[in-house]
Amino acid sequence: MAIVLTNGKYYIATNKKGGIIKTPIMENAQTFYSVNAAMRKIFKSPGKCKGYYPYDMENTAHEGSIKIRRKRYSDEEREIIYNKSGGRCELCGQRLLLENMTLDHIVPLSMGGGESMENLQAACYACNQFKSNILPDDFMDRIIKIFLYQTEKKCGKDMKLKIIHKLVETL
């Protein structure tokens, strides 16, 4: 598998010092062995990689467009997923109305997740957009980092924070 990062026009490459450069030539792009490895590059340099996404150079089934065609779920299927979640967002726990619920692919389609009902969960729009195409474990790590950073920012480095930090790290 040869994955590159692109915004549709340019590709991410690495210079000799390890810095990020952008090139219009796909052959000069940095290749990654997996989508997860490519996504880590984006998370390490979000400013320079804004608008870039992983693209599998070997998969030509969607040549010319990397937009994944989504399945339309029936009202009955949506209701089953809604009831399975107890009418709550599976990511933040917020109460949802059926008509406001969005469907989140637990394992994103771009990372090989399927269209089956088992790979779907109820989510509010904000959480679904925030999670984007991140795997569940990576999403949890991201949430924990945000929580710890914001807690430290508000509380400073006192003893309570150190205890919370150690507890969260053990999760």
C-alpha positions as CSV (number, residue, x, y, z in Angstrom):
1,M,0.0,0.0,0.0
2,A,1.4,3.4,-1.0
3,I,-0.3,6.3,0.7
4,V,0.4,9.9,0.0
5,L,-1.0,13.1,1.4
6,T,-2.7,15.5,-1.1
7,N,-5.1,18.3,-1.2
8,G,-6.0,17.4,-4.8
9,K,-3.4,19.7,-6.3
10,Y,-0.2,19.4,-4.2
11,Y,1.4,16.6,-2.3
12,I,3.3,16.6,1.0
13,A,7.0,15.8,0.8
14,T,9.8,16.0,3.3
15,N,13.1,17.9,2.7
16,K,16.5,16.8,3.9
17,K,16.1,18.4,7.3
18,G,12.8,16.6,7.8
19,G,10.7,19.7,7.2
20,I,7.4,19.6,5.2
21,I,7.4,20.9,1.6
22,K,4.6,20.8,-1.0
23,T,5.1,19.5,-4.5
24,P,2.8,19.3,-7.5
25,I,4.6,16.0,-8.6
26,M,3.1,12.8,-7.1
27,E,6.4,10.9,-7.6
28,N,8.2,13.3,-5.2
29,A,5.6,12.9,-2.5
30,Q,6.4,11.2,0.8
31,T,4.8,7.7,0.9
32,F,3.3,6.1,4.0
33,Y,2.7,2.4,4.6
34,S,-0.7,3.0,6.1
35,V,-3.4,5.6,6.4
36,N,-2.7,5.8,10.1
37,A,0.9,6.7,9.5
38,A,-0.2,9.4,7.0
39,M,-2.8,10.8,9.5
40,R,-0.1,11.0,12.2
41,K,1.9,13.3,9.9
42,I,-1.2,15.5,9.6
43,F,-1.7,15.6,13.3
44,K,2.0,16.5,13.9
45,S,1.8,19.5,11.6
46,P,-1.8,20.5,11.4
47,G,-1.0,24.0,10.1
48,K,1.1,22.9,7.2
49,C,-1.1,19.9,6.4
50,K,-4.5,21.7,6.6
51,G,-6.8,20.5,3.8
52,Y,-4.6,17.4,3.0
53,Y,-5.9,13.9,3.2
54,P,-4.6,10.4,2.6
55,Y,-4.7,9.0,-0.9
56,D,-4.0,5.4,-1.9
57,M,-1.9,5.5,-5.1
58,E,-2.3,1.8,-5.7
59,N,-6.1,1.8,-5.5
60,T,-7.3,3.1,-8.9
61,A,-10.9,2.1,-8.4
62,H,-11.7,5.7,-7.7
63,E,-9.3,7.2,-10.2
64,G,-9.9,10.9,-10.8
65,S,-11.9,11.3,-7.6
66,I,-11.2,10.1,-4.1
67,K,-14.8,10.9,-2.9
68,I,-16.3,7.8,-1.4
69,R,-19.8,7.2,-2.5
70,R,-21.9,6.8,0.7
71,K,-24.8,4.4,1.1
72,R,-28.2,5.9,1.9
73,Y,-29.7,4.3,5.0
74,S,-33.4,3.8,5.2
75,D,-35.5,5.5,8.0
76,E,-35.9,2.0,9.6
77,E,-32.1,1.5,9.7
78,R,-31.6,5.0,11.1
79,E,-34.2,4.3,13.8
80,I,-32.5,1.0,14.7
81,I,-29.1,2.8,15.2
82,Y,-30.9,5.6,17.2
83,N,-32.6,3.1,19.5
84,K,-29.3,1.1,19.9
85,S,-27.7,4.3,21.3
86,G,-30.6,5.1,23.6
87,G,-31.2,8.3,21.7
88,R,-27.7,9.7,22.7
89,C,-24.6,10.6,20.8
90,E,-22.2,7.7,21.2
91,L,-19.2,10.1,21.4
92,C,-20.3,12.8,23.9
93,G,-23.6,11.4,25.4
94,Q,-25.7,14.3,24.4
95,R,-29.4,13.6,23.9
96,L,-30.4,13.5,20.2
97,L,-33.6,13.8,18.3
98,L,-33.9,11.2,15.5
99,E,-34.1,13.9,12.9
100,N,-30.9,15.6,14.2
101,M,-28.8,12.4,14.5
102,T,-25.9,11.8,12.1
103,L,-24.4,8.4,11.3
104,D,-20.8,7.9,12.2
105,H,-18.7,5.1,10.7
106,I,-16.8,3.7,13.7
107,V,-14.0,2.6,11.4
108,P,-14.0,5.3,8.7
109,L,-14.7,4.3,5.1
110,S,-11.4,5.9,4.2
111,M,-9.6,3.5,6.5
112,G,-11.3,0.4,5.2
113,G,-14.5,0.4,7.4
114,G,-17.6,-1.1,5.9
115,E,-21.1,0.1,5.3
116,S,-22.6,-2.5,7.6
117,M,-24.9,-1.5,10.5
118,E,-22.4,-2.9,13.0
119,N,-19.9,-0.2,11.8
120,L,-22.4,2.7,12.5
121,Q,-23.1,4.6,15.6
122,A,-25.3,7.6,16.4
123,A,-23.5,10.9,16.7
124,C,-24.4,14.6,17.0
125,Y,-23.2,16.7,14.1
126,A,-20.5,18.4,16.1
127,C,-18.9,15.2,17.3
128,N,-19.2,13.5,13.9
129,Q,-17.4,16.5,12.3
130,F,-14.7,16.5,15.1
131,K,-14.1,12.8,14.8
132,S,-13.9,13.0,11.0
133,N,-12.0,10.0,9.7
134,I,-10.2,9.0,12.8
135,L,-10.0,5.5,14.3
136,P,-11.7,5.1,17.7
137,D,-8.4,4.6,19.6
138,D,-6.8,7.6,17.9
139,F,-9.9,9.7,18.6
140,M,-9.8,8.7,22.3
141,D,-6.1,9.7,22.5
142,R,-6.9,13.1,20.9
143,I,-9.7,13.7,23.4
144,I,-7.4,12.8,26.3
145,K,-4.7,15.2,25.1
146,I,-7.2,18.0,24.7
147,F,-8.6,17.4,28.1
148,L,-5.2,17.2,29.8
149,Y,-4.0,20.3,28.0
150,Q,-7.1,22.4,28.9
151,T,-7.1,21.2,32.5
152,E,-3.4,22.1,32.9
153,K,-4.1,25.5,31.3
154,K,-6.9,26.2,33.7
155,C,-5.4,24.6,36.9
156,G,-1.7,25.0,36.5
157,K,0.6,22.2,37.7
158,D,-0.9,21.6,41.1
159,M,-1.1,18.2,42.9
160,K,-4.8,17.5,41.8
161,L,-3.8,17.9,38.2
162,K,-0.9,15.5,38.6
163,I,-3.3,12.9,40.1
164,I,-5.9,13.4,37.3
165,H,-3.1,13.2,34.7
166,K,-1.9,9.8,36.1
167,L,-5.4,8.4,36.3
168,V,-6.2,9.4,32.7
169,E,-2.9,8.0,31.5
170,T,-3.8,4.6,32.9
171,L,-6.9,4.4,30.8
